[in-house]
């Protein structure tokens, strides 16, 4: 019963706090990108607080020592809304590759734009890949990690989706590694579910994967294999 009531209570509290944070980002971002980004972190922290106290859902991270000090491409498993919120808490300052539709949301969309994501039209094919590569290299040069969900959309917990090539191509053209990240968030917060199961989400951050002397198809497969093999139960 607590999980059901807590799950229902989570959404209005997360939405209202998110709206306040979005408005603050819109006000602050033109003057300080760093402080605007920190506001996003505060909202993620509050969301995790709500999940822990309302739904008995916590998380742990393994492999944080694998995060390089220099920017790289992050390839993260996508099975839940949870990782979209929580990743700013355990990964460095980043720019997200995200679907363009999100920037059209009232208030939230403007806040997203001001946080400088790479907003793509997922139906644009090669044009979208070119956009990720061009803008991604600029972000990396500015000292930001670029976060990509290679599956492109949330997948059921027991399935690994087809991996796109943009993470591998960007990493090779920018001359950086890929940091693979996997987790089992979909087990507790399903991609189309409201109910949050109590428990502890496990996140595993792998050692950076180099793309040197590899075809981007080979690099993509190596990243996918690592994420598939190391995904927690």
Secondary structure as GFF3:
##gff-version 3
##sequence-region A 1 233
A	DSSP	alpha_helix	2	28	.	.	.	ID=ss1
A	DSSP	alpha_helix	33	55	.	.	.	ID=ss2
A	DSSP	beta_strand	57	62	.	.	.	ID=ss3
A	DSSP	three_ten_helix	64	66	.	.	.	ID=ss4
A	DSSP	beta_strand	73	76	.	.	.	ID=ss5
A	DSSP	alpha_helix	82	90	.	.	.	ID=ss6
A	DSSP	beta_strand	94	99	.	.	.	ID=ss7
A	DSSP	three_ten_helix	100	104	.	.	.	ID=ss8
A	DSSP	alpha_helix	108	114	.	.	.	ID=ss9
A	DSSP	beta_strand	118	120	.	.	.	ID=ss10
A	DSSP	alpha_helix	126	141	.	.	.	ID=ss11
A	DSSP	beta_strand	145	148	.	.	.	ID=ss12
A	DSSP	alpha_helix	166	174	.	.	.	ID=ss13
A	DSSP	beta_strand	178	183	.	.	.	ID=ss14
A	DSSP	alpha_helix	185	188	.	.	.	ID=ss15
A	DSSP	beta_strand	199	205	.	.	.	ID=ss16
A	DSSP	alpha_helix	216	230	.	.	.	ID=ss17
###
